[in-house]
Amino acid sequence: MGGWNCEGITKHLPVLSSLVSDIEPDTEILCLSELKCDISETITADNHLPEYMLTASTRDMYIEDTCERIRKATRNQEGGTATVMKPNLFKSSRTADIKTDRIVLQTIKDDKLNLIIGSVYMPTDGDQKKYQDMCTTVIEEVTKYKEKETEVILIGDMNIQEGHSPKRRAMFRSMADTLNLVIHT
């Protein structure tokens, strides 16, 4: 299991393909953040990964107005998250219906696993309300799908570097504590 803030999936397709096939061939789940693409470009990414299943969430997916969606597709894309998963795990997974490009959440339940895996891309700017709103969304969505024995793994760009305010780091810590997560950096 791993994660990568790819900062643009389409421009890094050869690297992504090499990452899962050559560098880390035993990786069963890879969480991607900051895809910077529209949903049609994720199909291209999926085609570069024939041994994996890609589940993506991009900003344009949630625009209902067709004209606005087309306009958005012609601009620089931002955000976006995805999981890349081996087919045997994908068959036992279910994707949560969350209307944001900042998280893909999947439950995997079979004879061996009871897991929630989330690929997360937290807000980057200094807007503390946006960051807190995303923390709240993560808590609500994970709680909605979590059963008593479910393990939770969130991987991604949490945007809590040293330069960010103590308030932001406290929001992240509160979210992690609420979900009983162990933080690895």
matplotlib code that plots the C-alpha trace (Angstrom):
import matplotlib.pyplot as plt

x = [0.0, 1.3, 0.5, 1.7, 0.8, 1.3, 0.7, -0.9, -1.6, -1.6, 1.9, 3.2, 1.6, 4.9, 6.1, 2.9, 3.0, 6.6, 5.9, 3.3, 4.9, 8.7, 9.4, 6.7, 5.2, 3.7, 1.7, -2.0, -3.4, -2.0, -3.7, -3.2, -3.8, -3.7, -4.6, -5.2, -7.3, -10.9, -12.8, -12.1, -8.4, -8.7, -9.8, -6.4, -4.7, -6.7, -5.7, -2.0, -2.5, -3.9, -3.2, -5.1, -8.5, -8.6, -11.4, -11.2, -12.9, -12.4, -13.9, -15.8, -17.7, -19.9, -20.8, -24.4, -24.6, -23.2, -21.9, -20.1, -18.7, -17.3, -15.9, -14.2, -12.6, -10.9, -9.2, -6.3, -7.6, -7.0, -7.5, -8.7, -8.0, -7.9, -7.2, -5.4, -6.2, -5.4, -8.6, -8.9, -9.3, -11.4, -13.9, -14.6, -14.6, -17.4, -16.9, -18.6, -20.8, -19.0, -19.6, -16.1, -12.9, -10.9, -11.5, -12.1, -13.2, -13.6, -14.6, -13.0, -14.6, -13.9, -12.8, -9.4, -10.1, -12.4, -10.9, -11.7, -9.1, -9.2, -7.2, -7.3, -6.2, -6.8, -7.2, -4.0, -4.7, -4.8, -8.6, -9.1, -12.9, -12.4, -9.8, -12.2, -15.1, -13.0, -12.0, -15.7, -16.5, -13.8, -15.0, -18.7, -18.0, -15.6, -18.0, -20.9, -19.1, -17.0, -18.1, -16.8, -13.9, -13.1, -9.5, -9.2, -6.3, -6.2, -3.3, -2.7, -1.6, -2.9, -1.3, -0.1, 3.5, 5.6, 4.7, 1.0, -0.7, -0.9, -4.7, -4.6, -2.4, -4.8, -7.8, -5.9, -4.9, -8.6, -9.8, -7.2, -8.0, -11.8, -11.2, -8.6, -6.0, -2.2, -0.3, 2.7, 4.8]
y = [0.0, 3.4, 7.0, 9.6, 13.2, 13.0, 16.8, 15.9, 12.3, 12.6, 14.1, 11.4, 8.3, 6.7, 7.2, 5.8, 2.8, 2.2, 2.7, -0.1, -2.5, -2.2, -0.2, -1.6, -4.6, -6.0, -2.9, -3.8, -0.4, 3.0, 6.2, 9.2, 12.9, 16.1, 14.4, 17.8, 16.3, 15.9, 12.6, 11.7, 11.9, 9.3, 6.8, 7.4, 6.7, 3.6, 2.3, 2.7, 0.4, -2.8, -4.9, -2.4, -0.8, 3.0, 4.8, 8.5, 11.6, 14.8, 18.3, 18.2, 15.1, 17.2, 19.9, 19.3, 22.1, 20.7, 24.0, 24.8, 21.3, 21.8, 25.3, 23.7, 21.0, 23.7, 25.3, 24.2, 21.4, 21.2, 18.7, 15.2, 11.9, 8.2, 4.7, 2.2, -1.3, -4.9, -6.5, -9.2, -6.4, -4.2, -7.0, -6.9, -3.1, -0.6, 3.1, 5.6, 8.2, 11.4, 14.5, 16.0, 15.6, 15.8, 12.2, 8.7, 6.4, 2.6, -0.1, -3.5, -6.4, -10.1, -13.1, -11.5, -7.8, -5.3, -2.0, 1.6, 3.1, 6.7, 8.8, 12.4, 15.8, 18.4, 22.1, 23.9, 27.5, 29.3, 29.2, 27.6, 27.2, 25.1, 23.0, 22.4, 21.7, 19.0, 17.5, 17.4, 15.7, 13.1, 12.3, 12.1, 9.9, 7.5, 7.2, 6.5, 3.5, 2.2, -0.9, -1.9, -4.0, -1.9, -0.6, 2.9, 4.0, 7.5, 8.3, 11.5, 15.1, 16.4, 19.9, 20.3, 21.2, 23.1, 26.4, 26.0, 27.5, 25.7, 26.0, 23.9, 21.3, 21.2, 20.6, 17.7, 16.2, 16.5, 14.7, 11.9, 11.6, 11.4, 8.6, 6.9, 7.1, 6.7, 9.4, 8.2, 10.7]
z = [0.0, -0.8, -1.7, -4.2, -4.7, -8.4, -9.1, -12.5, -13.4, -17.2, -17.3, -15.0, -16.6, -17.5, -13.9, -12.5, -14.8, -13.8, -10.1, -10.0, -12.4, -11.8, -8.6, -6.3, -8.2, -4.9, -4.3, -4.1, -3.4, -4.4, -3.3, -5.6, -4.8, -6.8, -10.1, -11.9, -14.6, -15.6, -15.5, -19.1, -18.5, -15.7, -18.4, -20.1, -16.8, -16.3, -19.7, -18.7, -15.7, -17.2, -14.1, -11.8, -11.4, -11.0, -9.1, -9.4, -8.2, -10.1, -9.7, -13.0, -12.0, -9.7, -12.1, -13.3, -15.9, -19.2, -20.5, -17.2, -17.2, -20.7, -19.7, -16.7, -18.8, -20.9, -17.9, -15.8, -13.6, -9.8, -7.1, -7.7, -5.9, -6.9, -5.7, -7.9, -6.8, -7.8, -9.3, -6.5, -3.9, -6.2, -6.5, -2.8, -2.6, -2.6, -3.4, -1.1, -2.8, -1.7, -3.7, -3.5, -5.6, -2.4, -1.2, -2.7, 0.0, -0.5, 1.8, 1.3, 3.0, 2.5, 4.5, 5.3, 5.3, 6.8, 5.7, 4.7, 2.4, 1.6, -0.8, 0.5, -0.8, 1.9, 1.0, 0.3, 0.8, 4.1, 4.4, 7.8, 7.3, 4.1, 5.9, 8.9, 6.5, 4.8, 8.2, 9.1, 5.8, 6.3, 9.8, 8.7, 5.7, 7.5, 10.4, 8.0, 6.6, 9.5, 11.4, 14.8, 13.5, 10.5, 10.1, 8.5, 6.4, 5.0, 2.6, 0.8, 0.9, 4.3, 3.8, 7.3, 6.7, 9.4, 7.7, 8.3, 11.3, 14.6, 14.2, 11.0, 12.6, 15.6, 13.2, 11.6, 14.9, 16.1, 13.0, 13.4, 17.1, 16.4, 13.9, 16.2, 13.5, 13.9, 12.0, 9.9, 8.0]

ax = plt.figure().add_subplot(projection="3d")
ax.plot(x, y, z, "-o")
ax.set_aspect("equal")
plt.show()
